[in-house]
Structures are given as C-alpha cells and as structure tokens.
Amino acid sequence: MRASAGDRILIHGRTVGAGEQHAEIIEVRGEDGAPPYLVRFSDGHESLLYPGPDSEVLAPER
C-alpha cells in the first residue's frame, strides 16, 4: 500500500453492522509512501495507523 499526505483512507467494517471509517492521511512515516500513517478521523481523533486488508487509499481528485 502506498499513500501521500492528503490522501484519504477508507476502512471497511469487518463485521456485519459495523460501519466504515474515513480518515485523512496527514503524515506518511514509512519509506516511499508505505505505512505507518498518521491519520485524522472524521471525529477529529488522530492515530498512527497500520492499515490492514480491509482498507483502501483514495487519492483526492486532481
């Protein structure tokens, strides 16, 4: 997985009824766009994230 600051990450719910989570990548701490990512979720919470197979990076429309 590769990402840049400003990309969005979508984390799909892993169980029935679990909603998706959306976050903005504010800093890439790995080499060449690799994880971990410092992200800010829609509720304002910031966290260091190592995305799993249930995640996808969405590049902004340019």
Distance bins in CASP14 RR format, pairs under 12 A and 6 or more apart:
PFRMAT RR
TARGET T0000
AUTHOR 0000-0000-0000
RMODE 2
METHOD distances of the structure
MODEL  1
1 7 0 0 0 0 0 1 0 0 0 0 0
1 9 0 0 0 0 1 0 0 0 0 0 0
1 25 0 0 0 0 0 1 0 0 0 0 0
1 28 0 0 0 0 0 1 0 0 0 0 0
1 30 0 0 0 0 0 1 0 0 0 0 0
1 32 0 0 0 0 0 1 0 0 0 0 0
1 33 0 0 0 0 1 0 0 0 0 0 0
1 34 1 0 0 1 0 0 0 0 0 0 0
1 35 1 0 0 1 0 0 0 0 0 0 0
1 36 0 0 0 0 0 1 0 0 0 0 0
1 37 0 0 0 0 1 0 0 0 0 0 0
1 49 0 0 0 0 0 1 0 0 0 0 0
1 50 0 0 0 0 1 0 0 0 0 0 0
1 51 1 0 1 0 0 0 0 0 0 0 0
1 52 0 0 0 0 1 0 0 0 0 0 0
1 53 0 0 0 0 1 0 0 0 0 0 0
1 54 0 0 0 0 0 1 0 0 0 0 0
1 55 1 0 0 1 0 0 0 0 0 0 0
1 56 0 0 0 0 1 0 0 0 0 0 0
1 57 1 0 0 1 0 0 0 0 0 0 0
1 58 0 0 0 0 0 1 0 0 0 0 0
2 9 0 0 0 0 0 1 0 0 0 0 0
2 25 0 0 0 0 0 1 0 0 0 0 0
2 28 0 0 0 0 1 0 0 0 0 0 0
2 30 0 0 0 0 1 0 0 0 0 0 0
2 31 0 0 0 0 0 1 0 0 0 0 0
2 32 1 0 0 1 0 0 0 0 0 0 0
2 33 1 0 1 0 0 0 0 0 0 0 0
2 34 1 0 0 1 0 0 0 0 0 0 0
2 35 0 0 0 0 1 0 0 0 0 0 0
2 37 0 0 0 0 0 1 0 0 0 0 0
2 51 0 0 0 0 0 1 0 0 0 0 0
2 56 0 0 0 0 0 1 0 0 0 0 0
2 57 1 0 0 1 0 0 0 0 0 0 0
2 59 0 0 0 0 1 0 0 0 0 0 0
3 9 1 0 0 1 0 0 0 0 0 0 0
3 10 0 0 0 0 0 1 0 0 0 0 0
3 23 0 0 0 0 0 1 0 0 0 0 0
3 24 0 0 0 0 0 1 0 0 0 0 0
3 25 1 0 1 0 0 0 0 0 0 0 0
3 26 0 0 0 0 0 1 0 0 0 0 0
3 27 0 0 0 0 0 1 0 0 0 0 0
3 28 1 0 0 1 0 0 0 0 0 0 0
3 29 0 0 0 0 0 1 0 0 0 0 0
3 30 0 0 0 0 1 0 0 0 0 0 0
3 32 0 0 0 0 0 1 0 0 0 0 0
3 33 1 0 1 0 0 0 0 0 0 0 0
3 34 0 0 0 0 1 0 0 0 0 0 0
3 35 1 0 0 1 0 0 0 0 0 0 0
3 36 0 0 0 0 0 1 0 0 0 0 0
3 37 1 0 0 1 0 0 0 0 0 0 0
3 38 0 0 0 0 0 1 0 0 0 0 0
3 39 0 0 0 0 1 0 0 0 0 0 0
3 49 0 0 0 0 0 1 0 0 0 0 0
3 51 0 0 0 0 1 0 0 0 0 0 0
3 55 0 0 0 0 0 1 0 0 0 0 0
3 56 0 0 0 0 0 1 0 0 0 0 0
3 57 1 0 1 0 0 0 0 0 0 0 0
3 58 0 0 0 0 1 0 0 0 0 0 0
3 59 0 0 0 0 1 0 0 0 0 0 0
3 60 0 0 0 0 0 1 0 0 0 0 0
4 24 0 0 0 0 0 1 0 0 0 0 0
4 25 1 0 0 1 0 0 0 0 0 0 0
4 26 0 0 0 0 0 1 0 0 0 0 0
4 27 0 0 0 0 0 1 0 0 0 0 0
4 28 1 0 0 1 0 0 0 0 0 0 0
4 30 0 0 0 0 0 1 0 0 0 0 0
4 32 0 0 0 0 0 1 0 0 0 0 0
4 33 1 0 0 1 0 0 0 0 0 0 0
4 34 0 0 0 0 0 1 0 0 0 0 0
4 37 0 0 0 0 1 0 0 0 0 0 0
4 57 0 0 0 0 1 0 0 0 0 0 0
4 58 0 0 0 0 0 1 0 0 0 0 0
4 59 1 0 0 1 0 0 0 0 0 0 0
4 60 0 0 0 0 1 0 0 0 0 0 0
4 62 0 0 0 0 0 1 0 0 0 0 0
5 24 0 0 0 0 1 0 0 0 0 0 0
5 25 1 0 1 0 0 0 0 0 0 0 0
5 26 1 0 0 1 0 0 0 0 0 0 0
5 27 1 0 1 0 0 0 0 0 0 0 0
5 28 1 0 0 1 0 0 0 0 0 0 0
5 29 0 0 0 0 0 1 0 0 0 0 0
5 30 0 0 0 0 0 1 0 0 0 0 0
5 33 0 0 0 0 1 0 0 0 0 0 0
5 37 0 0 0 0 1 0 0 0 0 0 0
5 38 0 0 0 0 1 0 0 0 0 0 0
5 39 0 0 0 0 0 1 0 0 0 0 0
5 40 0 0 0 0 0 1 0 0 0 0 0
5 57 0 0 0 0 0 1 0 0 0 0 0
5 59 0 0 0 0 0 1 0 0 0 0 0
5 60 0 0 0 0 0 1 0 0 0 0 0
6 23 0 0 0 0 0 1 0 0 0 0 0
6 24 1 0 1 0 0 0 0 0 0 0 0
6 25 1 0 1 0 0 0 0 0 0 0 0
6 26 1 0 0 1 0 0 0 0 0 0 0
6 27 0 0 0 0 1 0 0 0 0 0 0
6 28 0 0 0 0 1 0 0 0 0 0 0
6 33 0 0 0 0 0 1 0 0 0 0 0
6 37 0 0 0 0 0 1 0 0 0 0 0
6 38 0 0 0 0 0 1 0 0 0 0 0
6 39 0 0 0 0 1 0 0 0 0 0 0
6 40 0 0 0 0 1 0 0 0 0 0 0
6 57 0 0 0 0 0 1 0 0 0 0 0
6 58 0 0 0 0 0 1 0 0 0 0 0
6 59 0 0 0 0 1 0 0 0 0 0 0
6 60 1 0 0 1 0 0 0 0 0 0 0
6 61 0 0 0 0 0 1 0 0 0 0 0
6 62 0 0 0 0 0 1 0 0 0 0 0
7 22 0 0 0 0 0 1 0 0 0 0 0
7 23 0 0 0 0 1 0 0 0 0 0 0
7 24 1 0 0 1 0 0 0 0 0 0 0
7 25 1 0 1 0 0 0 0 0 0 0 0
7 26 0 0 0 0 1 0 0 0 0 0 0
7 27 0 0 0 0 0 1 0 0 0 0 0
7 28 0 0 0 0 1 0 0 0 0 0 0
7 33 0 0 0 0 1 0 0 0 0 0 0
7 37 0 0 0 0 1 0 0 0 0 0 0
7 39 0 0 0 0 1 0 0 0 0 0 0
7 51 0 0 0 0 0 1 0 0 0 0 0
7 55 0 0 0 0 0 1 0 0 0 0 0
7 56 0 0 0 0 0 1 0 0 0 0 0
7 57 1 0 1 0 0 0 0 0 0 0 0
7 58 1 0 0 1 0 0 0 0 0 0 0
7 59 1 0 1 0 0 0 0 0 0 0 0
7 60 1 0 0 1 0 0 0 0 0 0 0
7 61 0 0 0 0 0 1 0 0 0 0 0
7 62 0 0 0 0 0 1 0 0 0 0 0
8 20 0 0 0 0 0 1 0 0 0 0 0
8 21 0 0 0 0 0 1 0 0 0 0 0
8 22 1 0 0 1 0 0 0 0 0 0 0
8 23 1 0 0 1 0 0 0 0 0 0 0
8 24 1 0 1 0 0 0 0 0 0 0 0
8 25 1 0 0 1 0 0 0 0 0 0 0
8 26 0 0 0 0 0 1 0 0 0 0 0
8 37 0 0 0 0 0 1 0 0 0 0 0
8 39 0 0 0 0 1 0 0 0 0 0 0
8 40 0 0 0 0 0 1 0 0 0 0 0
8 41 0 0 0 0 0 1 0 0 0 0 0
8 42 0 0 0 0 1 0 0 0 0 0 0
8 51 0 0 0 0 0 1 0 0 0 0 0
8 55 0 0 0 0 0 1 0 0 0 0 0
8 56 0 0 0 0 1 0 0 0 0 0 0
8 57 1 0 0 1 0 0 0 0 0 0 0
8 58 1 0 1 0 0 0 0 0 0 0 0
8 59 0 0 0 0 1 0 0 0 0 0 0
8 60 1 0 0 1 0 0 0 0 0 0 0
8 61 0 0 0 0 0 1 0 0 0 0 0
9 20 0 0 0 0 0 1 0 0 0 0 0
9 21 0 0 0 0 1 0 0 0 0 0 0
9 22 1 0 0 1 0 0 0 0 0 0 0
9 23 1 0 1 0 0 0 0 0 0 0 0
9 24 1 0 0 1 0 0 0 0 0 0 0
9 25 1 0 1 0 0 0 0 0 0 0 0
9 26 0 0 0 0 0 1 0 0 0 0 0
9 28 0 0 0 0 0 1 0 0 0 0 0
9 35 0 0 0 0 1 0 0 0 0 0 0
9 36 0 0 0 0 0 1 0 0 0 0 0
9 37 1 0 0 1 0 0 0 0 0 0 0
9 38 0 0 0 0 0 1 0 0 0 0 0
9 39 1 0 0 1 0 0 0 0 0 0 0
9 40 0 0 0 0 0 1 0 0 0 0 0
9 41 0 0 0 0 1 0 0 0 0 0 0
9 42 0 0 0 0 0 1 0 0 0 0 0
9 47 0 0 0 0 0 1 0 0 0 0 0
9 49 1 0 0 1 0 0 0 0 0 0 0
9 50 0 0 0 0 0 1 0 0 0 0 0
9 51 1 0 0 1 0 0 0 0 0 0 0
9 52 0 0 0 0 0 1 0 0 0 0 0
9 54 0 0 0 0 0 1 0 0 0 0 0
9 55 1 0 1 0 0 0 0 0 0 0 0
9 56 1 0 0 1 0 0 0 0 0 0 0
9 57 1 0 1 0 0 0 0 0 0 0 0
9 58 1 0 0 1 0 0 0 0 0 0 0
9 59 0 0 0 0 0 1 0 0 0 0 0
9 60 0 0 0 0 0 1 0 0 0 0 0
10 19 0 0 0 0 0 1 0 0 0 0 0
10 20 1 0 1 0 0 0 0 0 0 0 0
10 21 1 0 0 1 0 0 0 0 0 0 0
10 22 1 0 1 0 0 0 0 0 0 0 0
10 23 0 0 0 0 1 0 0 0 0 0 0
10 24 0 0 0 0 0 1 0 0 0 0 0
10 25 0 0 0 0 0 1 0 0 0 0 0
10 39 0 0 0 0 0 1 0 0 0 0 0
10 41 0 0 0 0 0 1 0 0 0 0 0
10 42 0 0 0 0 0 1 0 0 0 0 0
10 49 0 0 0 0 0 1 0 0 0 0 0
10 51 0 0 0 0 1 0 0 0 0 0 0
10 52 0 0 0 0 0 1 0 0 0 0 0
10 54 0 0 0 0 1 0 0 0 0 0 0
10 55 1 0 0 1 0 0 0 0 0 0 0
10 56 1 0 1 0 0 0 0 0 0 0 0
10 57 0 0 0 0 1 0 0 0 0 0 0
10 58 1 0 1 0 0 0 0 0 0 0 0
10 59 0 0 0 0 0 1 0 0 0 0 0
11 18 0 0 0 0 1 0 0 0 0 0 0
11 19 0 0 0 0 1 0 0 0 0 0 0
11 20 1 0 0 1 0 0 0 0 0 0 0
11 21 1 0 1 0 0 0 0 0 0 0 0
11 22 1 0 0 1 0 0 0 0 0 0 0
11 23 1 0 0 1 0 0 0 0 0 0 0
11 37 0 0 0 0 0 1 0 0 0 0 0
11 39 0 0 0 0 1 0 0 0 0 0 0
11 41 0 0 0 0 1 0 0 0 0 0 0
11 42 0 0 0 0 0 1 0 0 0 0 0
11 47 0 0 0 0 0 1 0 0 0 0 0
11 49 0 0 0 0 1 0 0 0 0 0 0
11 50 0 0 0 0 0 1 0 0 0 0 0
11 51 1 0 0 1 0 0 0 0 0 0 0
11 52 0 0 0 0 1 0 0 0 0 0 0
11 53 0 0 0 0 0 1 0 0 0 0 0
11 54 1 0 0 1 0 0 0 0 0 0 0
11 55 1 0 1 0 0 0 0 0 0 0 0
11 56 0 0 0 0 1 0 0 0 0 0 0
11 57 0 0 0 0 0 1 0 0 0 0 0
11 58 0 0 0 0 0 1 0 0 0 0 0
12 18 0 0 0 0 1 0 0 0 0 0 0
12 19 0 0 0 0 1 0 0 0 0 0 0
12 20 1 0 1 0 0 0 0 0 0 0 0
12 21 0 0 0 0 1 0 0 0 0 0 0
12 22 0 0 0 0 0 1 0 0 0 0 0
12 51 0 0 0 0 0 1 0 0 0 0 0
12 52 0 0 0 0 1 0 0 0 0 0 0
12 53 0 0 0 0 1 0 0 0 0 0 0
12 54 1 0 1 0 0 0 0 0 0 0 0
12 55 1 0 0 1 0 0 0 0 0 0 0
12 56 1 0 0 1 0 0 0 0 0 0 0
13 19 1 0 1 0 0 0 0 0 0 0 0
13 20 1 0 1 0 0 0 0 0 0 0 0
13 21 1 0 0 1 0 0 0 0 0 0 0
13 22 0 0 0 0 0 1 0 0 0 0 0
13 52 0 0 0 0 0 1 0 0 0 0 0
13 53 0 0 0 0 0 1 0 0 0 0 0
13 54 1 0 0 1 0 0 0 0 0 0 0
13 55 0 0 0 0 1 0 0 0 0 0 0
13 56 0 0 0 0 0 1 0 0 0 0 0
14 20 0 0 0 0 0 1 0 0 0 0 0
14 21 0 0 0 0 0 1 0 0 0 0 0
14 52 0 0 0 0 1 0 0 0 0 0 0
14 53 0 0 0 0 1 0 0 0 0 0 0
14 54 1 0 1 0 0 0 0 0 0 0 0
14 55 0 0 0 0 0 1 0 0 0 0 0
15 54 0 0 0 0 0 1 0 0 0 0 0
18 54 0 0 0 0 1 0 0 0 0 0 0
19 42 0 0 0 0 0 1 0 0 0 0 0
19 54 0 0 0 0 0 1 0 0 0 0 0
20 41 0 0 0 0 0 1 0 0 0 0 0
20 42 0 0 0 0 0 1 0 0 0 0 0
20 54 0 0 0 0 1 0 0 0 0 0 0
20 55 0 0 0 0 1 0 0 0 0 0 0
20 56 0 0 0 0 0 1 0 0 0 0 0
20 58 0 0 0 0 0 1 0 0 0 0 0
21 39 0 0 0 0 1 0 0 0 0 0 0
21 40 0 0 0 0 0 1 0 0 0 0 0
21 41 1 0 0 1 0 0 0 0 0 0 0
21 42 1 0 0 1 0 0 0 0 0 0 0
21 43 0 0 0 0 1 0 0 0 0 0 0
21 44 0 0 0 0 0 1 0 0 0 0 0
21 45 0 0 0 0 1 0 0 0 0 0 0
21 47 0 0 0 0 0 1 0 0 0 0 0
21 49 0 0 0 0 1 0 0 0 0 0 0
21 51 0 0 0 0 0 1 0 0 0 0 0
21 54 0 0 0 0 1 0 0 0 0 0 0
21 55 0 0 0 0 1 0 0 0 0 0 0
21 56 0 0 0 0 0 1 0 0 0 0 0
22 39 0 0 0 0 1 0 0 0 0 0 0
22 40 0 0 0 0 0 1 0 0 0 0 0
22 41 1 0 0 1 0 0 0 0 0 0 0
22 42 1 0 1 0 0 0 0 0 0 0 0
22 43 0 0 0 0 0 1 0 0 0 0 0
22 44 0 0 0 0 0 1 0 0 0 0 0
22 45 0 0 0 0 0 1 0 0 0 0 0
22 55 0 0 0 0 0 1 0 0 0 0 0
22 56 0 0 0 0 0 1 0 0 0 0 0
22 57 0 0 0 0 0 1 0 0 0 0 0
22 58 0 0 0 0 1 0 0 0 0 0 0
23 37 0 0 0 0 1 0 0 0 0 0 0
23 38 0 0 0 0 1 0 0 0 0 0 0
23 39 1 1 0 0 0 0 0 0 0 0 0
23 40 1 0 0 1 0 0 0 0 0 0 0
23 41 1 0 1 0 0 0 0 0 0 0 0
23 42 1 0 0 1 0 0 0 0 0 0 0
23 43 0 0 0 0 1 0 0 0 0 0 0
23 44 0 0 0 0 1 0 0 0 0 0 0
23 45 0 0 0 0 1 0 0 0 0 0 0
23 46 0 0 0 0 1 0 0 0 0 0 0
23 47 0 0 0 0 1 0 0 0 0 0 0
23 48 0 0 0 0 0 1 0 0 0 0 0
23 49 1 0 0 1 0 0 0 0 0 0 0
23 51 0 0 0 0 1 0 0 0 0 0 0
23 55 0 0 0 0 1 0 0 0 0 0 0
23 56 0 0 0 0 0 1 0 0 0 0 0
23 57 0 0 0 0 0 1 0 0 0 0 0
23 58 0 0 0 0 0 1 0 0 0 0 0
24 37 0 0 0 0 1 0 0 0 0 0 0
24 38 0 0 0 0 1 0 0 0 0 0 0
24 39 1 0 0 1 0 0 0 0 0 0 0
24 40 1 0 1 0 0 0 0 0 0 0 0
24 41 0 0 0 0 1 0 0 0 0 0 0
24 42 0 0 0 0 1 0 0 0 0 0 0
24 43 0 0 0 0 0 1 0 0 0 0 0
24 44 0 0 0 0 1 0 0 0 0 0 0
24 45 0 0 0 0 0 1 0 0 0 0 0
24 46 0 0 0 0 1 0 0 0 0 0 0
24 47 0 0 0 0 0 1 0 0 0 0 0
24 49 0 0 0 0 0 1 0 0 0 0 0
24 57 0 0 0 0 0 1 0 0 0 0 0
24 58 0 0 0 0 0 1 0 0 0 0 0
24 59 0 0 0 0 0 1 0 0 0 0 0
24 60 0 0 0 0 1 0 0 0 0 0 0
25 33 0 0 0 0 1 0 0 0 0 0 0
25 34 0 0 0 0 0 1 0 0 0 0 0
25 35 0 0 0 0 1 0 0 0 0 0 0
25 36 0 0 0 0 0 1 0 0 0 0 0
25 37 1 0 1 0 0 0 0 0 0 0 0
25 38 1 0 0 1 0 0 0 0 0 0 0
25 39 1 0 1 0 0 0 0 0 0 0 0
25 40 0 0 0 0 1 0 0 0 0 0 0
25 41 0 0 0 0 0 1 0 0 0 0 0
25 46 0 0 0 0 0 1 0 0 0 0 0
25 47 0 0 0 0 0 1 0 0 0 0 0
25 48 0 0 0 0 0 1 0 0 0 0 0
25 49 0 0 0 0 1 0 0 0 0 0 0
25 51 0 0 0 0 1 0 0 0 0 0 0
25 55 0 0 0 0 0 1 0 0 0 0 0
25 57 1 0 0 1 0 0 0 0 0 0 0
25 58 0 0 0 0 1 0 0 0 0 0 0
25 59 0 0 0 0 0 1 0 0 0 0 0
25 60 0 0 0 0 0 1 0 0 0 0 0
26 37 0 0 0 0 1 0 0 0 0 0 0
26 38 1 0 1 0 0 0 0 0 0 0 0
26 39 1 0 0 1 0 0 0 0 0 0 0
26 40 1 0 1 0 0 0 0 0 0 0 0
26 41 0 0 0 0 0 1 0 0 0 0 0
26 44 0 0 0 0 0 1 0 0 0 0 0
26 45 0 0 0 0 0 1 0 0 0 0 0
26 46 1 0 0 1 0 0 0 0 0 0 0
26 47 0 0 0 0 0 1 0 0 0 0 0
26 48 0 0 0 0 0 1 0 0 0 0 0
26 49 0 0 0 0 0 1 0 0 0 0 0
27 33 0 0 0 0 0 1 0 0 0 0 0
27 35 0 0 0 0 0 1 0 0 0 0 0
27 36 0 0 0 0 1 0 0 0 0 0 0
27 37 1 0 0 1 0 0 0 0 0 0 0
27 38 1 1 0 0 0 0 0 0 0 0 0
27 39 0 0 0 0 1 0 0 0 0 0 0
27 40 0 0 0 0 1 0 0 0 0 0 0
27 46 0 0 0 0 1 0 0 0 0 0 0
27 47 0 0 0 0 0 1 0 0 0 0 0
27 48 0 0 0 0 1 0 0 0 0 0 0
27 49 0 0 0 0 0 1 0 0 0 0 0
28 34 1 0 0 1 0 0 0 0 0 0 0
28 35 0 0 0 0 1 0 0 0 0 0 0
28 36 0 0 0 0 1 0 0 0 0 0 0
28 37 1 0 1 0 0 0 0 0 0 0 0
28 38 1 0 0 1 0 0 0 0 0 0 0
28 39 0 0 0 0 0 1 0 0 0 0 0
28 48 0 0 0 0 0 1 0 0 0 0 0
28 49 0 0 0 0 0 1 0 0 0 0 0
28 51 0 0 0 0 0 1 0 0 0 0 0
28 57 0 0 0 0 0 1 0 0 0 0 0
29 35 1 0 0 1 0 0 0 0 0 0 0
29 36 1 0 1 0 0 0 0 0 0 0 0
29 37 1 0 0 1 0 0 0 0 0 0 0
29 38 1 0 0 1 0 0 0 0 0 0 0
29 39 0 0 0 0 0 1 0 0 0 0 0
29 48 1 0 0 1 0 0 0 0 0 0 0
29 49 0 0 0 0 1 0 0 0 0 0 0
29 50 0 0 0 0 0 1 0 0 0 0 0
30 36 1 0 0 1 0 0 0 0 0 0 0
30 37 0 0 0 0 1 0 0 0 0 0 0
30 38 0 0 0 0 0 1 0 0 0 0 0
30 48 0 0 0 0 0 1 0 0 0 0 0
30 49 0 0 0 0 0 1 0 0 0 0 0
30 50 0 0 0 0 0 1 0 0 0 0 0
33 51 0 0 0 0 0 1 0 0 0 0 0
33 57 0 0 0 0 1 0 0 0 0 0 0
34 50 0 0 0 0 1 0 0 0 0 0 0
34 51 0 0 0 0 0 1 0 0 0 0 0
34 57 0 0 0 0 0 1 0 0 0 0 0
35 48 0 0 0 0 1 0 0 0 0 0 0
35 49 1 0 0 1 0 0 0 0 0 0 0
35 50 1 0 1 0 0 0 0 0 0 0 0
35 51 1 0 0 1 0 0 0 0 0 0 0
35 52 0 0 0 0 1 0 0 0 0 0 0
35 55 0 0 0 0 1 0 0 0 0 0 0
35 57 0 0 0 0 0 1 0 0 0 0 0
36 47 0 0 0 0 1 0 0 0 0 0 0
36 48 1 0 1 0 0 0 0 0 0 0 0
36 49 1 0 0 1 0 0 0 0 0 0 0
36 50 1 0 1 0 0 0 0 0 0 0 0
36 51 0 0 0 0 1 0 0 0 0 0 0
36 52 0 0 0 0 0 1 0 0 0 0 0
37 46 0 0 0 0 0 1 0 0 0 0 0
37 47 0 0 0 0 1 0 0 0 0 0 0
37 48 1 0 0 1 0 0 0 0 0 0 0
37 49 1 0 1 0 0 0 0 0 0 0 0
37 50 0 0 0 0 1 0 0 0 0 0 0
37 51 1 0 0 1 0 0 0 0 0 0 0
37 52 0 0 0 0 0 1 0 0 0 0 0
37 55 0 0 0 0 1 0 0 0 0 0 0
37 57 0 0 0 0 1 0 0 0 0 0 0
38 45 0 0 0 0 0 1 0 0 0 0 0
38 46 1 0 0 1 0 0 0 0 0 0 0
38 47 1 0 0 1 0 0 0 0 0 0 0
38 48 1 0 1 0 0 0 0 0 0 0 0
38 49 1 0 0 1 0 0 0 0 0 0 0
38 50 0 0 0 0 0 1 0 0 0 0 0
39 45 0 0 0 0 1 0 0 0 0 0 0
39 46 1 0 0 1 0 0 0 0 0 0 0
39 47 1 0 1 0 0 0 0 0 0 0 0
39 48 1 0 0 1 0 0 0 0 0 0 0
39 49 1 0 1 0 0 0 0 0 0 0 0
39 50 0 0 0 0 0 1 0 0 0 0 0
39 51 0 0 0 0 1 0 0 0 0 0 0
39 55 0 0 0 0 0 1 0 0 0 0 0
39 57 0 0 0 0 0 1 0 0 0 0 0
40 46 1 0 1 0 0 0 0 0 0 0 0
40 47 0 0 0 0 1 0 0 0 0 0 0
40 48 0 0 0 0 0 1 0 0 0 0 0
40 49 0 0 0 0 0 1 0 0 0 0 0
41 47 1 0 0 1 0 0 0 0 0 0 0
41 49 0 0 0 0 1 0 0 0 0 0 0
49 55 0 0 0 0 1 0 0 0 0 0 0
49 57 0 0 0 0 0 1 0 0 0 0 0
51 57 1 0 0 1 0 0 0 0 0 0 0
51 58 0 0 0 0 0 1 0 0 0 0 0
END
